[in-house]
Amino acid sequence: MEPRTHNLLIGLGLRSELFVLLQSTLKLLGEELSGLSIIDLQNLENQLEMSLKSIRMKKEQILTDEIKELNQKGNLMHQENIELYKKVSLVSQENAGLQTKVYGAGGTNTANRVPHITCGISHGYDLPVPVNLQLSQPQTEKNDTPANGIKLGLQLH
Protein backbone atom coordinates (compact mmCIF):
# COMPACT_ATOMS: atom_id res chain seq x y z
CA MET A 1 0.00 0.00 0.00
CA GLU A 2 1.17 3.44 -0.92
CA PRO A 3 2.12 5.75 1.99
CA ARG A 4 -0.30 8.45 0.82
CA THR A 5 -3.21 6.01 0.79
CA HIS A 6 -2.16 4.65 4.16
CA ASN A 7 -2.13 8.14 5.68
CA LEU A 8 -5.53 8.90 4.09
CA LEU A 9 -7.05 5.77 5.68
CA ILE A 10 -5.56 6.66 9.07
CA GLY A 11 -7.02 10.18 8.77
CA LEU A 12 -10.48 8.81 7.88
CA GLY A 13 -10.33 6.44 10.85
CA LEU A 14 -9.36 9.26 13.20
CA ARG A 15 -12.15 11.45 11.83
CA SER A 16 -14.64 8.63 12.43
CA GLU A 17 -13.36 8.16 16.02
CA LEU A 18 -13.61 11.91 16.63
CA PHE A 19 -17.22 11.90 15.42
CA VAL A 20 -18.10 9.00 17.75
CA LEU A 21 -16.39 10.72 20.70
CA LEU A 22 -18.20 13.98 19.95
CA GLN A 23 -21.58 12.20 19.84
CA SER A 24 -20.75 10.39 23.08
CA THR A 25 -19.78 13.68 24.75
CA LEU A 26 -22.99 15.34 23.63
CA LYS A 27 -24.99 12.41 25.02
CA LEU A 28 -23.12 12.62 28.34
CA LEU A 29 -23.97 16.32 28.47
CA GLY A 30 -27.65 15.50 27.93
CA GLU A 31 -27.76 16.82 24.37
CA GLU A 32 -28.53 14.88 21.22
CA LEU A 33 -30.63 12.29 23.06
CA SER A 34 -33.20 11.95 20.34
CA GLY A 35 -33.21 8.59 18.64
CA LEU A 36 -31.88 6.72 21.70
CA SER A 37 -33.79 3.67 22.86
CA ILE A 38 -34.79 2.99 26.46
CA ILE A 39 -31.88 0.59 26.78
CA ASP A 40 -29.45 3.20 25.42
CA LEU A 41 -30.81 5.82 27.85
CA GLN A 42 -30.54 3.33 30.74
CA ASN A 43 -26.93 2.53 29.79
CA LEU A 44 -26.14 6.25 29.57
CA GLU A 45 -27.73 6.84 32.99
CA ASN A 46 -25.71 3.97 34.50
CA GLN A 47 -22.51 5.34 32.97
CA LEU A 48 -23.25 8.81 34.38
CA GLU A 49 -24.03 7.38 37.82
CA MET A 50 -20.74 5.44 37.84
CA SER A 51 -18.84 8.56 36.77
CA LEU A 52 -20.57 10.63 39.44
CA LYS A 53 -19.79 7.99 42.08
CA SER A 54 -16.13 8.04 41.05
CA ILE A 55 -16.06 11.84 41.21
CA ARG A 56 -17.66 11.88 44.66
CA MET A 57 -15.21 9.27 45.95
CA LYS A 58 -12.25 11.30 44.69
CA LYS A 59 -13.70 14.48 46.21
CA GLU A 60 -14.29 12.71 49.53
CA GLN A 61 -10.72 11.38 49.54
CA ILE A 62 -9.29 14.86 48.90
CA LEU A 63 -11.43 16.38 51.66
CA THR A 64 -10.47 13.59 54.08
CA ASP A 65 -6.78 14.16 53.35
CA GLU A 66 -7.18 17.91 53.87
CA ILE A 67 -9.01 17.33 57.18
CA LYS A 68 -6.22 15.01 58.38
CA GLU A 69 -3.60 17.59 57.41
CA LEU A 70 -5.49 20.39 59.19
CA ASN A 71 -5.89 18.22 62.30
CA GLN A 72 -2.15 17.54 62.31
CA LYS A 73 -1.42 21.25 61.97
CA GLY A 74 -3.90 21.98 64.77
CA ASN A 75 -2.21 19.43 67.04
CA LEU A 76 1.21 20.90 66.29
CA MET A 77 -0.07 24.39 67.02
CA HIS A 78 -1.61 23.15 70.27
CA GLN A 79 1.70 21.57 71.34
CA GLU A 80 3.55 24.77 70.41
CA ASN A 81 1.00 26.78 72.39
CA ILE A 82 1.56 24.56 75.44
CA GLU A 83 5.33 25.00 75.14
CA LEU A 84 4.98 28.78 74.80
CA TYR A 85 2.67 28.89 77.82
CA LYS A 86 5.28 26.96 79.85
CA LYS A 87 7.97 29.41 78.74
CA VAL A 88 5.80 32.42 79.67
CA SER A 89 5.05 30.83 83.03
CA LEU A 90 8.76 30.19 83.66
CA VAL A 91 9.69 33.75 82.69
CA SER A 92 6.91 35.07 84.92
CA GLN A 93 8.23 33.03 87.85
CA GLU A 94 11.76 34.30 87.21
CA ASN A 95 10.44 37.84 86.95
CA ALA A 96 8.57 37.46 90.25
CA GLY A 97 11.78 36.22 91.87
CA LEU A 98 13.71 39.17 90.51
CA GLN A 99 11.01 41.58 91.69
CA THR A 100 11.23 40.06 95.16
CA LYS A 101 15.02 40.50 95.16
CA VAL A 102 14.78 44.11 93.97
CA TYR A 103 11.94 45.30 96.20
CA GLY A 104 12.26 42.80 98.99
CA ALA A 105 9.56 40.57 100.37
CA GLY A 106 6.65 42.72 101.60
CA GLY A 107 8.60 45.93 100.97
CA THR A 108 5.68 47.67 99.32
CA ASN A 109 2.09 47.96 100.36
CA THR A 110 -0.81 46.72 98.30
CA ALA A 111 -1.82 50.22 97.23
CA ASN A 112 1.44 50.52 95.30
CA ARG A 113 1.06 47.16 93.57
CA VAL A 114 -0.69 46.46 90.28
CA PRO A 115 -1.47 43.12 88.69
CA HIS A 116 1.00 42.06 86.02
CA ILE A 117 -0.79 41.18 82.80
CA THR A 118 1.04 40.13 79.65
CA CYS A 119 -0.78 39.48 76.39
CA GLY A 120 -4.06 39.16 78.25
CA ILE A 121 -2.74 36.43 80.59
CA SER A 122 -2.86 37.19 84.31
CA HIS A 123 0.00 35.54 86.15
CA GLY A 124 -1.52 35.78 89.63
CA TYR A 125 1.05 38.02 91.28
CA ASP A 126 1.53 41.75 91.74
CA LEU A 127 4.47 43.82 90.67
CA PRO A 128 5.45 46.63 93.00
CA VAL A 129 5.26 50.04 91.45
CA PRO A 130 7.21 52.45 93.66
CA VAL A 131 5.53 55.77 94.33
CA ASN A 132 7.78 58.37 95.85
CA LEU A 133 5.87 61.41 97.14
CA GLN A 134 7.63 64.06 99.18
CA LEU A 135 6.69 67.42 100.56
CA SER A 136 9.17 70.15 99.93
CA GLN A 137 9.39 73.89 100.45
CA PRO A 138 8.48 75.98 97.43
CA GLN A 139 11.48 77.36 95.75
CA THR A 140 11.35 81.08 95.23
CA GLU A 141 13.48 83.34 93.19
CA LYS A 142 15.22 86.19 94.96
CA ASN A 143 13.68 89.06 92.94
CA ASP A 144 10.03 87.90 92.89
CA THR A 145 9.32 87.59 96.64
CA PRO A 146 8.00 90.76 98.37
CA ALA A 147 9.04 91.37 101.92
CA ASN A 148 5.72 90.44 103.48
CA GLY A 149 5.20 87.29 101.32
CA ILE A 150 2.63 86.27 98.74
CA LYS A 151 -1.04 86.45 99.71
CA LEU A 152 -3.33 83.97 98.14
CA GLY A 153 -7.07 83.66 98.22
CA LEU A 154 -10.00 86.04 98.45
CA GLN A 155 -9.61 89.03 100.70
CA LEU A 156 -12.70 90.83 102.00
CA HIS A 157 -12.45 94.36 103.53
Backbone as JSON Lines, residues from 0, in Angstrom:
{"i":0,"aa":"M","n":[0.84,-1.16,0.0],"ca":[0.0,0.0,0.0],"c":[0.89,1.24,0.0]}
{"i":1,"aa":"E","n":[0.44,2.19,-0.75],"ca":[1.17,3.44,-0.92],"c":[1.08,4.28,0.37]}
{"i":2,"aa":"P","n":[2.14,4.96,0.74],"ca":[2.12,5.75,1.99],"c":[1.02,6.82,2.02]}
{"i":3,"aa":"R","n":[0.74,7.42,0.86],"ca":[-0.3,8.45,0.82],"c":[-1.67,7.84,1.12]}
{"i":4,"aa":"T","n":[-1.95,6.7,0.57],"ca":[-3.21,6.01,0.79],"c":[-3.32,5.55,2.24]}
{"i":5,"aa":"H","n":[-2.21,5.09,2.76],"ca":[-2.16,4.65,4.16],"c":[-2.49,5.82,5.09]}
{"i":6,"aa":"N","n":[-1.88,6.96,4.85],"ca":[-2.13,8.14,5.68],"c":[-3.58,8.62,5.53]}
{"i":7,"aa":"L","n":[-4.14,8.51,4.34],"ca":[-5.53,8.9,4.09],"c":[-6.48,8.0,4.88]}
{"i":8,"aa":"L","n":[-6.21,6.71,4.91],"ca":[-7.05,5.77,5.68],"c":[-6.94,6.03,7.18]}
{"i":9,"aa":"I","n":[-5.75,6.33,7.65],"ca":[-5.56,6.66,9.07],"c":[-6.34,7.93,9.42]}
{"i":10,"aa":"G","n":[-6.28,8.93,8.56],"ca":[-7.02,10.18,8.77],"c":[-8.53,9.95,8.8]}
{"i":11,"aa":"L","n":[-9.05,9.12,7.89],"ca":[-10.48,8.81,7.88],"c":[-10.89,8.07,9.16]}
{"i":12,"aa":"G","n":[-10.05,7.17,9.61],"ca":[-10.33,6.44,10.85],"c":[-10.35,7.37,12.06]}
{"i":13,"aa":"L","n":[-9.4,8.29,12.09],"ca":[-9.36,9.26,13.2],"c":[-10.57,10.19,13.16]}
{"i":14,"aa":"R","n":[-10.97,10.59,11.96],"ca":[-12.15,11.45,11.83],"c":[-13.39,10.71,12.32]}
{"i":15,"aa":"S","n":[-13.51,9.44,12.0],"ca":[-14.64,8.63,12.43],"c":[-14.65,8.49,13.97]}
{"i":16,"aa":"E","n":[-13.47,8.26,14.57],"ca":[-13.36,8.16,16.02],"c":[-13.73,9.48,16.68]}
{"i":17,"aa":"L","n":[-13.29,10.59,16.1],"ca":[-13.61,11.91,16.63],"c":[-15.12,12.15,16.62]}
{"i":18,"aa":"F","n":[-15.78,11.74,15.53],"ca":[-17.22,11.9,15.42],"c":[-17.94,11.1,16.51]}
{"i":19,"aa":"V","n":[-17.5,9.86,16.73],"ca":[-18.1,9.0,17.75],"c":[-17.89,9.61,19.14]}
{"i":20,"aa":"L","n":[-16.68,10.11,19.4],"ca":[-16.39,10.72,20.7],"c":[-17.22,12.0,20.91]}
{"i":21,"aa":"L","n":[-17.39,12.77,19.86],"ca":[-18.2,13.98,19.95],"c":[-19.66,13.63,20.26]}
{"i":22,"aa":"Q","n":[-20.2,12.62,19.58],"ca":[-21.58,12.2,19.84],"c":[-21.71,11.67,21.28]}
{"i":23,"aa":"S","n":[-20.73,10.93,21.72],"ca":[-20.75,10.39,23.08],"c":[-20.7,11.52,24.11]}
{"i":24,"aa":"T","n":[-19.88,12.52,23.85],"ca":[-19.78,13.68,24.75],"c":[-21.1,14.43,24.81]}
{"i":25,"aa":"L","n":[-21.71,14.65,23.66],"ca":[-22.99,15.34,23.63],"c":[-24.06,14.56,24.39]}
{"i":26,"aa":"K","n":[-24.03,13.24,24.28],"ca":[-24.99,12.41,25.02],"c":[-24.74,12.52,26.51]}
{"i":27,"aa":"L","n":[-23.46,12.51,26.92],"ca":[-23.12,12.62,28.34],"c":[-23.54,13.98,28.9]}
{"i":28,"aa":"L","n":[-23.54,14.99,28.05],"ca":[-23.97,16.32,28.47],"c":[-25.49,16.48,28.43]}
{"i":29,"aa":"G","n":[-26.2,15.45,27.98],"ca":[-27.65,15.5,27.93],"c":[-28.18,16.12,26.66]}
{"i":30,"aa":"E","n":[-27.34,16.28,25.66],"ca":[-27.76,16.82,24.37],"c":[-27.78,15.68,23.35]}
{"i":31,"aa":"E","n":[-28.48,15.88,22.3],"ca":[-28.53,14.88,21.22],"c":[-29.02,13.53,21.73]}
{"i":32,"aa":"L","n":[-30.09,13.54,22.53],"ca":[-30.63,12.29,23.06],"c":[-31.73,11.7,22.19]}
{"i":33,"aa":"S","n":[-32.13,12.45,21.21],"ca":[-33.2,11.95,20.34],"c":[-32.7,10.73,19.56]}
{"i":34,"aa":"G","n":[-33.57,9.79,19.38],"ca":[-33.21,8.59,18.64],"c":[-32.63,7.49,19.5]}
{"i":35,"aa":"L","n":[-32.41,7.76,20.82],"ca":[-31.88,6.72,21.7],"c":[-33.03,5.86,22.22]}
{"i":36,"aa":"S","n":[-32.78,4.59,22.33],"ca":[-33.79,3.67,22.86],"c":[-33.77,3.73,24.38]}
{"i":37,"aa":"I","n":[-34.73,3.08,25.0],"ca":[-34.79,2.99,26.46],"c":[-33.53,2.33,27.01]}
{"i":38,"aa":"I","n":[-33.09,1.3,26.33],"ca":[-31.88,0.59,26.78],"c":[-30.67,1.5,26.68]}
{"i":39,"aa":"D","n":[-30.56,2.27,25.58],"ca":[-29.45,3.2,25.42],"c":[-29.48,4.27,26.51]}
{"i":40,"aa":"L","n":[-30.67,4.8,26.79],"ca":[-30.81,5.82,27.85],"c":[-30.47,5.23,29.21]}
{"i":41,"aa":"Q","n":[-30.87,4.0,29.47],"ca":[-30.54,3.33,30.74],"c":[-29.03,3.13,30.85]}
{"i":42,"aa":"N","n":[-28.39,2.7,29.78],"ca":[-26.93,2.53,29.79],"c":[-26.23,3.87,30.02]}
{"i":43,"aa":"L","n":[-26.71,4.92,29.39],"ca":[-26.14,6.25,29.57],"c":[-26.3,6.71,31.02]}
{"i":44,"aa":"E","n":[-27.48,6.47,31.59],"ca":[-27.73,6.84,32.99],"c":[-26.78,6.07,33.92]}
{"i":45,"aa":"N","n":[-26.62,4.78,33.68],"ca":[-25.71,3.97,34.5],"c":[-24.27,4.48,34.39]}
{"i":46,"aa":"Q","n":[-23.87,4.82,33.18],"ca":[-22.51,5.34,32.97],"c":[-22.32,6.66,33.72]}
{"i":47,"aa":"L","n":[-23.34,7.53,33.67],"ca":[-23.25,8.81,34.38],"c":[-23.22,8.61,35.9]}
{"i":48,"aa":"E","n":[-24.02,7.67,36.39],"ca":[-24.03,7.38,37.82],"c":[-22.68,6.84,38.29]}
{"i":49,"aa":"M","n":[-22.06,5.97,37.49],"ca":[-20.74,5.44,37.84],"c":[-19.69,6.56,37.83]}
{"i":50,"aa":"S","n":[-19.77,7.43,36.85],"ca":[-18.84,8.56,36.77],"c":[-19.02,9.49,37.97]}
{"i":51,"aa":"L","n":[-20.28,9.76,38.31],"ca":[-20.57,10.63,39.44],"c":[-20.09,10.0,40.75]}
{"i":52,"aa":"K","n":[-20.26,8.69,40.87],"ca":[-19.79,7.99,42.08],"c":[-18.27,8.09,42.18]}
{"i":53,"aa":"S","n":[-17.59,7.93,41.07],"ca":[-16.13,8.04,41.05],"c":[-15.69,9.46,41.42]}
{"i":54,"aa":"I","n":[-16.38,10.43,40.91],"ca":[-16.06,11.84,41.21],"c":[-16.27,12.12,42.69]}
{"i":55,"aa":"R","n":[-17.37,11.65,43.24],"ca":[-17.66,11.88,44.66],"c":[-16.64,11.18,45.56]}
{"i":56,"aa":"M","n":[-16.22,9.98,45.17],"ca":[-15.21,9.27,45.95],"c":[-13.89,10.03,45.95]}
{"i":57,"aa":"K","n":[-13.49,10.54,44.79],"ca":[-12.25,11.3,44.69],"c":[-12.34,12.59,45.53]}
{"i":58,"aa":"K","n":[-13.48,13.26,45.43],"ca":[-13.7,14.48,46.21],"c":[-13.63,14.18,47.71]}
{"i":59,"aa":"E","n":[-14.28,13.1,48.13],"ca":[-14.29,12.71,49.53],"c":[-12.87,12.38,50.02]}
{"i":60,"aa":"Q","n":[-12.09,11.71,49.17],"ca":[-10.72,11.38,49.54],"c":[-9.88,12.64,49.71]}
{"i":61,"aa":"I","n":[-10.03,13.6,48.8],"ca":[-9.29,14.86,48.9],"c":[-9.67,15.61,50.16]}
{"i":62,"aa":"L","n":[-10.97,15.68,50.46],"ca":[-11.43,16.38,51.66],"c":[-10.94,15.68,52.93]}
{"i":63,"aa":"T","n":[-10.96,14.35,52.93],"ca":[-10.47,13.59,54.08],"c":[-8.99,13.86,54.3]}
{"i":64,"aa":"D","n":[-8.21,13.87,53.24],"ca":[-6.78,14.16,53.35],"c":[-6.55,15.57,53.89]}
{"i":65,"aa":"E","n":[-7.33,16.53,53.39],"ca":[-7.18,17.91,53.87],"c":[-7.55,18.02,55.34]}
{"i":66,"aa":"I","n":[-8.6,17.31,55.77],"ca":[-9.01,17.33,57.18],"c":[-7.91,16.74,58.05]}
{"i":67,"aa":"K","n":[-7.32,15.63,57.62],"ca":[-6.22,15.01,58.38],"c":[-5.05,15.98,58.5]}
{"i":68,"aa":"E","n":[-4.71,16.64,57.4],"ca":[-3.6,17.59,57.41],"c":[-3.89,18.76,58.35]}
{"i":69,"aa":"L","n":[-5.12,19.28,58.3],"ca":[-5.49,20.39,59.19],"c":[-5.49,19.95,60.66]}
{"i":70,"aa":"N","n":[-5.93,18.73,60.92],"ca":[-5.89,18.22,62.3],"c":[-4.46,18.1,62.79]}
{"i":71,"aa":"Q","n":[-3.56,17.64,61.93],"ca":[-2.15,17.54,62.31],"c":[-1.58,18.91,62.6]}
{"i":72,"aa":"K","n":[-1.89,19.88,61.74],"ca":[-1.42,21.25,61.97],"c":[-1.98,21.8,63.27]}
{"i":73,"aa":"G","n":[-3.27,21.52,63.53],"ca":[-3.9,21.98,64.77],"c":[-3.22,21.38,65.99]}
{"i":74,"aa":"N","n":[-2.9,20.08,65.92],"ca":[-2.21,19.43,67.04],"c":[-0.83,20.02,67.25]}
{"i":75,"aa":"L","n":[-0.11,20.28,66.16],"ca":[1.21,20.9,66.29],"c":[1.11,22.29,66.9]}
{"i":76,"aa":"M","n":[0.12,23.05,66.47],"ca":[-0.07,24.39,67.02],"c":[-0.44,24.32,68.5]}
{"i":77,"aa":"H","n":[-1.24,23.32,68.86],"ca":[-1.61,23.15,70.27],"c":[-0.37,22.82,71.11]}
{"i":78,"aa":"Q","n":[0.46,21.92,70.62],"ca":[1.7,21.57,71.34],"c":[2.61,22.79,71.47]}
{"i":79,"aa":"E","n":[2.72,23.56,70.38],"ca":[3.55,24.77,70.41],"c":[2.97,25.77,71.41]}
{"i":80,"aa":"N","n":[1.66,25.87,71.46],"ca":[1.0,26.78,72.39],"c":[1.29,26.36,73.84]}
{"i":81,"aa":"I","n":[1.25,25.07,74.1],"ca":[1.56,24.56,75.44],"c":[3.0,24.91,75.81]}
{"i":82,"aa":"E","n":[3.93,24.69,74.88],"ca":[5.33,25.0,75.14],"c":[5.53,26.5,75.4]}
{"i":83,"aa":"L","n":[4.87,27.33,74.61],"ca":[4.98,28.78,74.8],"c":[4.38,29.19,76.15]}
{"i":84,"aa":"Y","n":[3.27,28.58,76.53],"ca":[2.67,28.89,77.82],"c":[3.63,28.52,78.95]}
{"i":85,"aa":"K","n":[4.3,27.36,78.82],"ca":[5.28,26.96,79.85],"c":[6.42,27.96,79.93]}
{"i":86,"aa":"K","n":[6.88,28.43,78.75],"ca":[7.97,29.41,78.74],"c":[7.53,30.72,79.39]}
{"i":87,"aa":"V","n":[6.32,31.18,79.08],"ca":[5.8,32.42,79.67],"c":[5.67,32.25,81.17]}
{"i":88,"aa":"S","n":[5.19,31.09,81.61],"ca":[5.05,30.83,83.03],"c":[6.42,30.85,83.72]}
{"i":89,"aa":"L","n":[7.41,30.22,83.1],"ca":[8.76,30.19,83.66],"c":[9.34,31.6,83.75]}
{"i":90,"aa":"V","n":[9.2,32.37,82.69],"ca":[9.69,33.75,82.69],"c":[8.97,34.57,83.75]}
{"i":91,"aa":"S","n":[7.68,34.34,83.91],"ca":[6.91,35.07,84.92],"c":[7.41,34.72,86.33]}
{"i":92,"aa":"Q","n":[7.71,33.43,86.55],"ca":[8.23,33.03,87.85],"c":[9.6,33.66,88.1]}
{"i":93,"aa":"E","n":[10.45,33.67,87.08],"ca":[11.76,34.3,87.21],"c":[11.62,35.79,87.47]}
{"i":94,"aa":"N","n":[10.68,36.41,86.77],"ca":[10.44,37.84,86.95],"c":[9.95,38.12,88.37]}
{"i":95,"aa":"A","n":[9.07,37.28,88.87],"ca":[8.57,37.46,90.25],"c":[9.73,37.33,91.24]}
{"i":96,"aa":"G","n":[10.62,36.38,91.0],"ca":[11.78,36.22,91.87],"c":[12.68,37.44,91.83]}
{"i":97,"aa":"L","n":[12.89,37.96,90.63],"ca":[13.71,39.17,90.51],"c":[13.04,40.37,91.17]}
{"i":98,"aa":"Q","n":[11.73,40.48,91.04],"ca":[11.01,41.58,91.69],"c":[11.14,41.48,93.21]}
{"i":99,"aa":"T","n":[11.08,40.26,93.73],"ca":[11.23,40.06,95.16],"c":[12.64,40.46,95.61]}
{"i":100,"aa":"K","n":[13.65,40.13,94.82],"ca":[15.02,40.5,95.16],"c":[15.19,42.01,95.13]}
{"i":101,"aa":"V","n":[14.61,42.67,94.12],"ca":[14.78,44.11,93.97],"c":[14.02,44.87,95.05]}
{"i":102,"aa":"Y","n":[12.78,44.54,95.29],"ca":[11.94,45.3,96.2],"c":[11.82,44.66,97.57]}
{"i":103,"aa":"G","n":[12.33,43.48,97.73],"ca":[12.26,42.8,98.99],"c":[10.88,42.19,99.22]}
{"i":104,"aa":"A","n":[10.83,41.23,100.08],"ca":[9.56,40.57,100.37],"c":[8.74,41.48,101.26]}
{"i":105,"aa":"G","n":[7.55,41.87,100.81],"ca":[6.65,42.72,101.6],"c":[7.14,44.15,101.72]}
{"i":106,"aa":"G","n":[8.04,44.58,100.88],"ca":[8.6,45.93,100.97],"c":[7.67,47.01,100.46]}
{"i":107,"aa":"T","n":[6.62,46.66,99.81],"ca":[5.68,47.67,99.32],"c":[4.29,47.28,99.79]}
{"i":108,"aa":"N","n":[3.44,48.29,99.94],"ca":[2.09,47.96,100.36],"c":[1.23,47.65,99.15]}
{"i":109,"aa":"T","n":[0.04,47.16,99.39],"ca":[-0.81,46.72,98.3],"c":[-1.33,47.88,97.48]}
{"i":110,"aa":"A","n":[-1.34,49.08,98.0],"ca":[-1.82,50.22,97.23],"c":[-0.84,50.57,96.12]}
{"i":111,"aa":"N","n":[0.42,50.2,96.3],"ca":[1.44,50.52,95.3],"c":[1.69,49.36,94.36]}
{"i":112,"aa":"R","n":[0.86,48.34,94.41],"ca":[1.06,47.16,93.57],"c":[-0.06,47.07,92.54]}
{"i":113,"aa":"V","n":[0.3,46.66,91.34],"ca":[-0.69,46.46,90.28],"c":[-0.53,45.07,89.72]}
{"i":114,"aa":"P","n":[-1.6,44.47,89.27],"ca":[-1.47,43.12,88.69],"c":[-0.65,43.17,87.41]}
{"i":115,"aa":"H","n":[0.17,42.15,87.22],"ca":[1.0,42.06,86.02],"c":[0.25,41.25,84.98]}
{"i":116,"aa":"I","n":[-0.07,41.86,83.87],"ca":[-0.79,41.18,82.8],"c":[0.02,41.31,81.53]}
{"i":117,"aa":"T","n":[0.29,40.15,80.9],"ca":[1.04,40.13,79.65],"c":[0.2,39.42,78.61]}
{"i":118,"aa":"C","n":[-0.03,40.07,77.5],"ca":[-0.78,39.48,76.39],"c":[-2.12,38.92,76.84]}
{"i":119,"aa":"G","n":[-2.74,39.59,77.82],"ca":[-4.06,39.16,78.25],"c":[-4.04,37.98,79.21]}
{"i":120,"aa":"I","n":[-2.85,37.56,79.68],"ca":[-2.74,36.43,80.59],"c":[-2.36,36.97,81.96]}
{"i":121,"aa":"S","n":[-3.19,36.77,82.96],"ca":[-2.86,37.19,84.31],"c":[-2.0,36.12,84.94]}
{"i":122,"aa":"H","n":[-0.93,36.52,85.6],"ca":[0.0,35.54,86.15],"c":[-0.21,35.33,87.64]}
{"i":123,"aa":"G","n":[-1.18,36.05,88.25],"ca":[-1.52,35.78,89.63],"c":[-0.59,36.4,90.65]}
{"i":124,"aa":"Y","n":[0.23,37.33,90.3],"ca":[1.05,38.02,91.28],"c":[1.09,39.49,90.93]}
{"i":125,"aa":"D","n":[1.5,40.3,91.92],"ca":[1.53,41.75,91.74],"c":[2.96,42.22,91.62]}
{"i":126,"aa":"L","n":[3.16,43.2,90.77],"ca":[4.47,43.82,90.67],"c":[4.44,45.12,91.44]}
{"i":127,"aa":"P","n":[5.43,45.37,92.27],"ca":[5.45,46.63,93.0],"c":[5.76,47.78,92.06]}
{"i":128,"aa":"V","n":[5.0,48.84,92.21],"ca":[5.26,50.04,91.45],"c":[5.58,51.12,92.47]}
{"i":129,"aa":"P","n":[6.85,51.49,92.61],"ca":[7.21,52.45,93.66],"c":[6.62,53.83,93.37]}
{"i":130,"aa":"V","n":[6.05,54.41,94.41],"ca":[5.53,55.77,94.33],"c":[6.27,56.57,95.38]}
{"i":131,"aa":"N","n":[7.01,57.54,94.94],"ca":[7.78,58.37,95.85],"c":[7.19,59.77,95.88]}
{"i":132,"aa":"L","n":[6.44,60.09,96.95],"ca":[5.87,61.41,97.14],"c":[6.59,62.07,98.3]}
{"i":133,"aa":"Q","n":[6.96,63.32,98.12],"ca":[7.63,64.06,99.18],"c":[7.08,65.48,99.21]}
{"i":134,"aa":"L","n":[7.04,66.03,100.41],"ca":[6.69,67.42,100.56],"c":[7.99,68.21,100.58]}
{"i":135,"aa":"S","n":[7.97,69.3,99.92],"ca":[9.17,70.15,99.93],"c":[8.75,71.62,99.97]}
{"i":136,"aa":"Q","n":[9.64,72.45,100.4],"ca":[9.39,73.89,100.45],"c":[9.39,74.44,99.04]}
{"i":137,"aa":"P","n":[8.45,75.38,98.76],"ca":[8.48,75.98,97.43],"c":[9.77,76.76,97.23]}
{"i":138,"aa":"Q","n":[10.26,76.63,96.06],"ca":[11.48,77.36,95.75],"c":[11.1,78.71,95.16]}
{"i":139,"aa":"T","n":[11.66,79.73,95.69],"ca":[11.35,81.08,95.23],"c":[12.6,81.72,94.66]}
{"i":140,"aa":"E","n":[12.36,82.6,93.74],"ca":[13.48,83.34,93.19],"c":[13.69,84.59,94.03]}
{"i":141,"aa":"K","n":[14.86,85.09,94.09],"ca":[15.22,86.19,94.96],"c":[14.48,87.48,94.6]}
{"i":142,"aa":"N","n":[14.25,87.78,93.35],"ca":[13.68,89.06,92.94],"c":[12.15,89.08,92.98]}
{"i":143,"aa":"D","n":[11.48,87.94,92.99],"ca":[10.03,87.9,92.89],"c":[9.33,87.96,94.23]}
{"i":144,"aa":"T","n":[9.98,87.7,95.35],"ca":[9.32,87.59,96.64],"c":[9.29,88.95,97.32]}
{"i":145,"aa":"P","n":[8.06,89.5,97.61],"ca":[8.0,90.76,98.37],"c":[8.34,90.5,99.84]}
{"i":146,"aa":"A","n":[8.59,91.49,100.53],"ca":[9.04,91.37,101.92],"c":[8.01,90.72,102.82]}
{"i":147,"aa":"N","n":[6.73,91.01,102.61],"ca":[5.72,90.44,103.48],"c":[5.14,89.12,102.94]}
{"i":148,"aa":"G","n":[5.62,88.58,101.84],"ca":[5.2,87.29,101.32],"c":[4.05,87.41,100.31]}
{"i":149,"aa":"I","n":[3.69,86.33,99.75],"ca":[2.63,86.27,98.74],"c":[1.33,85.97,99.46]}
{"i":150,"aa":"K","n":[0.27,86.72,99.13],"ca":[-1.04,86.45,99.71],"c":[-1.9,85.79,98.65]}
{"i":151,"aa":"L","n":[-2.47,84.7,99.04],"ca":[-3.33,83.97,98.14],"c":[-4.74,83.95,98.69]}
{"i":152,"aa":"G","n":[-5.69,83.82,97.8],"ca":[-7.07,83.66,98.22],"c":[-7.85,84.95,98.1]}
{"i":153,"aa":"L","n":[-9.09,84.92,98.55],"ca":[-10.0,86.04,98.45],"c":[-9.91,86.86,99.72]}
{"i":154,"aa":"Q","n":[-9.7,88.13,99.55],"ca":[-9.61,89.03,100.7],"c":[-10.83,89.93,100.72]}
{"i":155,"aa":"L","n":[-11.53,89.98,101.84],"ca":[-12.7,90.83,102.0],"c":[-12.36,91.96,102.97]}
{"i":156,"aa":"H","n":[-12.75,93.22,102.65],"ca":[-12.45,94.36,103.53],"c":[-13.69,94.9,104.12]}
